[in-house]
Amino acid sequence: MSARAPADGGARSWKDDVLQDWAANRGAGKSRLIMLLFRQVARWHRGPRRPWHTPVTAMYTVLVNWVLGVELPPGTRIGPGLCLLHPQAIVINPDTQIGAGCTIRASTVLGNIVKSDGTITGSPTLDDGVELGVGVIIIGPIEIGAGARVGAGAVVVHDVPAGGVAVGNPARLVSDHQESPA
Ligand SMILES: CC(C)(COP(=O)(O)OP(=O)(O)OC[C@H]1O[C@@H](n2cnc3c(N)ncnc32)[C@H](O)[C@@H]1OP(=O)(O)O)[C@@H](O)C(=O)NCCC(=O)NCCS
């Protein structure tokens, strides 16, 4: 997925997304369950409404958000193959865009900022293959380029280039290029 392309647009099917999520979360039953339920409610969210969608989506929120501790709203655009490692205390704003093959760990927040004048910023975009360490916070309309990695505990307030490695609070680049293939 390119930076600003819709993660749910194009030729991909619901089944492709589910299969790729399933493969990305091998050995992690909780992550597989969350992604499977997310894909179903996200599909309903985009399509024509049926009477059972509202109560089942409410049950999804109760189970995944309240019980399992992962706030993953049905309107969030997420490419296939999202890997959730140790999924708890994760908060993702519905305006966030997540590309294909990304990894998100526990205690991650992807959100917007309410400015002092009351205006609200956009939310982050993760391009394909982005890996976030545990406890990462990314706030505002920040773009994390394809294949970039963000270190555990980082607070990211500026864009990270494709292939870059960012660490710390505020995050700084410790590498700004992708390693060449061997
Ligand atoms: C950021 C990360 C991807 C970098 O890995 P890497 O490319 O191998 O980089 P290095 O280990 O060579 O570290 C590069 C520099 O960043 C620093 N650094 C690495 N991770 C850091 C972090 N999370 N916070 C602050 N500094 C960090 C290193 O100390 C080093 O600094 P130096 O050059 O001054 O010595 C990795 O350290 C990381 O944080 N991965 C996430 C792991 C995680 O969340 N595990 C939880 C499992 S549940």
PDBQT file of the ligand as one rigid body, heavy atoms in Angstrom, charges set to zero:
ROOT
HETATM    1  C1  LIG A 201      14.587   0.148  17.569  1.00  0.00    +0.000 C 
HETATM    2  C2  LIG A 201      15.064  -1.259  17.263  1.00  0.00    +0.000 C 
HETATM    3  C3  LIG A 201      14.164  -1.838  16.173  1.00  0.00    +0.000 C 
HETATM    4  C4  LIG A 201      16.477  -1.043  16.730  1.00  0.00    +0.000 C 
HETATM    5  O1  LIG A 201      17.082  -2.233  16.428  1.00  0.00    +0.000 OA
HETATM    6  P1  LIG A 201      18.472  -2.210  15.630  1.00  0.00    +0.000 P 
HETATM    7  O2  LIG A 201      18.284  -1.717  14.236  1.00  0.00    +0.000 OA
HETATM    8  O3  LIG A 201      19.075  -3.549  15.811  1.00  0.00    +0.000 OA
HETATM    9  O4  LIG A 201      19.317  -1.058  16.319  1.00  0.00    +0.000 OA
HETATM   10  P2  LIG A 201      20.449  -1.140  17.457  1.00  0.00    +0.000 P 
HETATM   11  O5  LIG A 201      20.095  -2.164  18.491  1.00  0.00    +0.000 OA
HETATM   12  O6  LIG A 201      21.754  -1.280  16.748  1.00  0.00    +0.000 OA
HETATM   13  O7  LIG A 201      20.345   0.276  18.148  1.00  0.00    +0.000 OA
HETATM   14  C5  LIG A 201      20.712   1.465  17.449  1.00  0.00    +0.000 C 
HETATM   15  C6  LIG A 201      20.789   2.574  18.481  1.00  0.00    +0.000 C 
HETATM   16  O8  LIG A 201      19.479   2.832  18.995  1.00  0.00    +0.000 OA
HETATM   17  C7  LIG A 201      19.449   2.639  20.417  1.00  0.00    +0.000 C 
HETATM   18  N1  LIG A 201      18.188   2.016  20.720  1.00  0.00    +0.000 N 
HETATM   19  C8  LIG A 201      17.727   0.821  20.249  1.00  0.00    +0.000 A 
HETATM   20  N2  LIG A 201      16.478   0.606  20.689  1.00  0.00    +0.000 NA
HETATM   21  C9  LIG A 201      16.146   1.670  21.457  1.00  0.00    +0.000 A 
HETATM   22  C10 LIG A 201      14.973   2.012  22.152  1.00  0.00    +0.000 A 
HETATM   23  N3  LIG A 201      13.908   1.236  22.145  1.00  0.00    +0.000 N 
HETATM   24  N4  LIG A 201      14.947   3.191  22.799  1.00  0.00    +0.000 NA
HETATM   25  C11 LIG A 201      16.028   4.012  22.805  1.00  0.00    +0.000 A 
HETATM   26  N5  LIG A 201      17.194   3.731  22.138  1.00  0.00    +0.000 NA
HETATM   27  C12 LIG A 201      17.229   2.566  21.471  1.00  0.00    +0.000 A 
HETATM   28  C13 LIG A 201      20.656   1.757  20.704  1.00  0.00    +0.000 C 
HETATM   29  O9  LIG A 201      21.105   1.927  22.016  1.00  0.00    +0.000 OA
HETATM   30  C14 LIG A 201      21.638   2.244  19.686  1.00  0.00    +0.000 C 
HETATM   31  O10 LIG A 201      22.169   3.471  20.121  1.00  0.00    +0.000 OA
HETATM   32  P3  LIG A 201      23.746   3.766  19.985  1.00  0.00    +0.000 P 
HETATM   33  O11 LIG A 201      24.028   3.686  18.498  1.00  0.00    +0.000 OA
HETATM   34  O12 LIG A 201      23.899   5.134  20.551  1.00  0.00    +0.000 OA
HETATM   35  O13 LIG A 201      24.421   2.690  20.745  1.00  0.00    +0.000 OA
HETATM   36  C15 LIG A 201      15.029  -2.184  18.492  1.00  0.00    +0.000 C 
HETATM   37  O14 LIG A 201      16.024  -1.789  19.432  1.00  0.00    +0.000 OA
HETATM   38  C16 LIG A 201      13.668  -2.180  19.227  1.00  0.00    +0.000 C 
HETATM   39  O15 LIG A 201      13.403  -1.359  20.092  1.00  0.00    +0.000 OA
HETATM   40  N6  LIG A 201      12.827  -3.163  18.842  1.00  0.00    +0.000 N 
HETATM   41  C17 LIG A 201      11.541  -3.385  19.501  1.00  0.00    +0.000 C 
HETATM   42  C18 LIG A 201      11.649  -4.601  20.410  1.00  0.00    +0.000 C 
HETATM   43  C19 LIG A 201      10.457  -4.753  21.330  1.00  0.00    +0.000 C 
HETATM   44  O16 LIG A 201       9.564  -3.929  21.399  1.00  0.00    +0.000 OA
HETATM   45  N7  LIG A 201      10.441  -5.855  22.028  1.00  0.00    +0.000 N 
HETATM   46  C20 LIG A 201       9.331  -6.149  22.909  1.00  0.00    +0.000 C 
HETATM   47  C21 LIG A 201       8.977  -7.573  22.796  1.00  0.00    +0.000 C 
HETATM   48  S1  LIG A 201       7.426  -7.844  23.534  1.00  0.00    +0.000 SA
ENDROOT
TORSDOF 0
